[in-house]
Amino acid sequence: MDRNDMLAALKAVQAGDMTPEAALGLLVQAPFEDIGYAKIDHHRQLRNGNSEVIYGAGKTAQQIAGIVARMIDAGSENILITRMDGEKADFVAKSAPLFYDPLSRVGIANRVEKPLVGSVVVASGGTSDLPVCEEAALTAETMGSRVTRLYDVGVAGLHRLLSHLEDLQSARVVVAVAGMEGALASVIGGLVDCPVIAVPTSVGYGANFGGLSALLSMLNACASGISVVNIDNGFGAGYLANRINRMEGIRQ
């Protein structure tokens, strides 16, 4: 049950089409379900606006499939599964409808197309950053945001980025994904009037230290309005971008 479902139930009570007892029954359904190896938070969408997301790394294919099945039974749609390899995806797809992107290792179970709103831009420094970019882009799209992808627009060829100024300056939020020295976020931050979410990646040579140098560069960016998520955390960036993008519509 999401917020719209709950609101519809309350309006039905107000109109006399549903008894208060029936509405109470919807509310008192267990907020989480204990299936032994996981406690599924069925009320997360009601509280936070989005269903629980399944982190696929470290879970068995059977565990992922079991969680997905229970979430679908509880009415969840567009169930996001991150960091899931292809072998696990093949197993899950045997028991549930599944879209799977091997580049980002993102799966979307019980996928339902819904209208996308606002404008999130996901920009990458280079092609090597695309797995993290697509994790961010698919996360934001799955949660309802319209996403524009600007890939391979790093500072080594600044004209590539500047050719997309209209896209950047019309965005509600920009996700800037870069490895190496991580300069892309600071450059974008100086061009736009919206929040910028910087994502350092582990792409780079030895002194990149697995993304640490990009992380420190982004944390020390001189441009204002930049926040930074963890190294390679495309999911976290996409989730936050969606929240920022949808805030105006949610509050209206």
Disulfide bonds with the S-S distance in Angstrom:
none
